[in-house]
């Protein structure tokens, strides 16, 4: 059995959804009022001003409509891929202002990490209830997780259990000098957690082409905000987290992401149940749709698909739209519940039976 965690699962645990990420960041920033000499803030301000006509330090943030995180970063990724630039925002060249596009991308990622970090500390523990309940039901050994989220809510819930070793589907380089390794646990078993859009705790060195795992929230923030923490121990190149936004033009060139996708597909071939949690099956996620369609059709017995994606206050209109999106693509016969992620976490046995 596989549990697929979308953005709604993180939102149910208090993580800010994509659409309010920027508003939340700049609001907090302005309340703290100590940003005047921050290169990151000034660069982000310039980017939002030119590209979206928003002055993040002056405008009334309640009235501003920000782009989504994916839109803001997607513009940069597409420009890099096309080897094009925007006015005032160059790719790498021989001027001092070189690769502004690359830097803005890093700042956007670190902004997201800071906002997510902020919320994780007051998390309501839903992911932990889920893992604990699955464990006491004895289901955990036959389950793996797929997540589209960059945050570490499910990672931490799994890491909390004494006998569980997380299998991200990829091999991390051993970097013992800085403690960037998976901690060994006695008589443990591995649980798959395939993060198909990357993860904040995966630190990639583009020179060594190696991936390290970062343990601990503070280390992740350090890595993102302070370049002295982000140097590769081996070659001194700057490492960055693997974040691959789910857009049509998704850059799948990071070889580790390809491995994760392959591993996800291979594992999905062996399951009989797939449970979608907090995932609205958005139109833009064509790569996910392609994957699910492959494993749905390349099998003998029919795959059972269950959808858990309600939350208090969701409009009937939105529910109907979502149901239509799911059934249109996956066909009739999927079990579309009216339950929330919270209900699933508290009583997973009701959905698995
Ligand atoms: Zn390196």
Boltz pocket constraint, residues with backbone or C-beta under 6 A from the ligand:
constraints:
  - pocket:
      binder: B
      contacts: [[A, 205], [A, 206], [A, 207], [A, 208], [A, 209], [A, 232], [A, 233], [A, 234], [A, 235], [A, 236], [A, 237]]
      max_distance: 6.0
